[in-house]
Amino acid sequence: MERTKLDGYKLMSFGKISSTQDLALDLIARNEASNKTVIIAESQTAGRGRYKRKWVSNSGNLYASFIYKISERNPRLSYAIAVAVAETMIHFGITPQIKWPNDVLIDGKKISGILIEYAGCFVIIGVGINIKTCPKQNEYKTTKINDYTNVSVQDVLTVLIKKINKWRDADFSVIRERWMDMAMGINKTIKYQGKVAELMGLNESGGIGFALWFKVYFNIRR
């Protein structure tokens, strides 16, 4: 393990570990966590995403967990982090899209995953970004940054930290506008909870807005 300073953050760097997210939770449980700590690993044996889905974590990609001290939970934080990751892609000349709520895609293929967890007076923001490798998944297509440009893990981490600093505490109206700029499927028909609906975007509280099919159908019939 290496401990260094990076742009005001305490950086803890590891080779192969089970999970940066689990290590962050363990630090908090042992009262050893501090604000603005980032844990990175070269690979993970038990990386996970939302709903405890397995996140394949081969060497060459960014696996990071950011620890921040907080006074209260922020249910809209995931949108801010999605924007930060998407703008990291833009920095390297890549055009991203955001799939609700916080998946970042390139050319319709997933390149990043975000996991936000709370523990005590801390929030842990887990970010995985495919740089050199991308796993094959049955349920969705994946891609990696080096399909578009050559960058290192350190390059991506440096930019990502700056983007998270910019967006984490930004006013939600600004976050919402930027999220909508990059969101996929806006004003398009999708399936939501078994119903056909038109995705309208985010409302002011961070909820997703839909025009349900039966309303559209009713208006047409009238």
N, C-alpha and C positions, 0 to 999 in steps of 0.2 A: 504493500500500500504506500502511496505517496500523498503527502499533504503539502499543498502549495496555495498561493493566493492568486486569484484571477479576477480582475476588475471589481475588487471589493468583496469577492466571495472566497470562502474557504473551500478549496477543491480537494476532495478525497478521491484518489484514482486507484483502481484495482485491476487485476488481470481477470481471471475467471471467478465469479461469485454466483451465488444462487439468484439474487435479485437486488438491484439498487434500491428498489422500493421497500423491500423487506428489511434491508440494512438500515434505511432511514427510520422505519418504524421501530426497529430495535434500539437505535440511538435515542429516540424520544422516550421509549419505555425505561431506559437506563438513566434518564435525565442527563444525557451527554450531548444532546442536540443544541445547535445554536442557529440563530437567524442567518440567512444568506449562506447556507452550506449547499454545495452541489456534489453529489456522489456519482462517479462515472465508472463503468466497467468495460473491459475489452469484450467480454462475452458473459452470458448468463445461462445458468442451467435451469432456472425456474422463473424466467421472465413471464410477466402476465400483463394483460390489458384489462379493459372494462369487463365486468361480469366474470372475472377470474379466467378469462380466455387466455390460452397459452400464447406468449409472444416469442416466436423463434428468435434466438439471440446469438447468431454466429458472429465471429470476429470480423471487424472492419466497419461496423456501424456505430452510431451513437446510442448509448443506453445511459440515461441520466435521470437522477431524481433531485429536485430542488427543494430545499427545506426553508420555509419562511415562518416567522412568528406572526400570529394574527390575534386580533381581538374578537373577531366573529367570523362565521362562515360566509362565503360569498358564492351563492348558487350560480352566478353568471361568470365565474372565473374561467370556466372551460372555453367560453367564446374568446376571451382575451388571449388565452394560450394558443388556441387554434390560429388566431390572427398572427401571433408572434411567430409560430412555426411557418405559416404560409409566407410571411414577409421574409423569413430566412431564405426560403426557396427563391423568392424574387431577387434577393441580394445577389444570388449566384446565377441570375439570368434565366430562371426557370419560372414558367407560369403555372401557379397552382389553382386548385379549387378546393373549397371546404364542403364536405358532406356532413349534414347535421348529425350530431352537434359539433364534433370537433375532429373528425377524420380529415386529413389533408391528402389530396389526390393530385397526381400529375397524369394528364391524358387519360383520366378515368381509372387510374391504377393507384392503389394505396401506397403511400411512401412513409407515412408517419402514424403513430398512435399516441394518445394522451390518456393518462390515468391520474385522477386527482383524489387524494385521500386525506382525511382529517384525523389528527390524533392529539389529544390535549389542546394546548394552545398553539399548535403548529398545523400548517398545511404542507403536504408533500405533493409536488407536481412531477409526475413521471412522464418523460418524453423519450420515445424511441424513434429514430430516423434511419431509414435504410440509406446507406452511403455506398458501400462496396458490394453488398450482397442483398438479395431479397428472397424470402422464402416463397415457395409455391404453396398457394392456398386453394382449396376446392371452392370455397364460398365467395372469393373475390380475387381480382388480379392485383399483383404487386409490381412495384418498380423501385429504382434506386437512383440517387443523385448522379452517380458516375456513368449512368446511361446518357446523361446530358452534359456534364462537365466534370472535370477532375478536381476534387477537393479532399481535404483530410478531415478526420474527426475533430481535430483541434480547430480547424477553420470554421466548421459548422458550429461547434460549441461556443466559440468567441462571438459569432454573430447572433446566435440564439440568445445568449445572456443579454446582449444589448437590446434585443427585441422584447424579451420578457420584461426587462426593466422599463421599457417604454410603455408596454400595454397592460401590465398586471394591475396597476392602480389607476388606469385612465378612466375618464368618465364613460359610463356605459353607453351613452348616446353616440359617442365617437366610436367605441368598439363595435356597436351594433351596425353603424353605417359601413365601417370597413369590412365587417363580417359579411354583410349583405352584398358588398361589391364582389366578393370572391365566392359566394355560396353557389352551389350547383342546384339545379332543379327549381329555382325561383320562378313562380308563375307557370309551372308545369304540373301536369297531372301525375300523381303518385298514389301508391296504396299506403294507407295509414290506419293501423288498428283494424284491418279488415275492410275498410271503406275506401272508395275512390275519392281522392281529394286533390285540390289544387294548393300547392305550397305557396303561401303568401310571404313567408319570411319570419323574422323575429318581431315580437311586440316589445314594448318599452320595459317590461319586466323580465325579458329573456325567454319567454315562452314562445313556442312555435305557433305560427298562425296558419290556418287552413280555411279554404272554402270547400265544404263537404259536397260530395257529388249530389246528394238528394236536394240540396239547396239550388245548385246549378240546374239540375233537371227540372225542378219545380218552376224556376224562372223561365226556362225555355217553354215548358208546357203552357204557361200562362199566356 
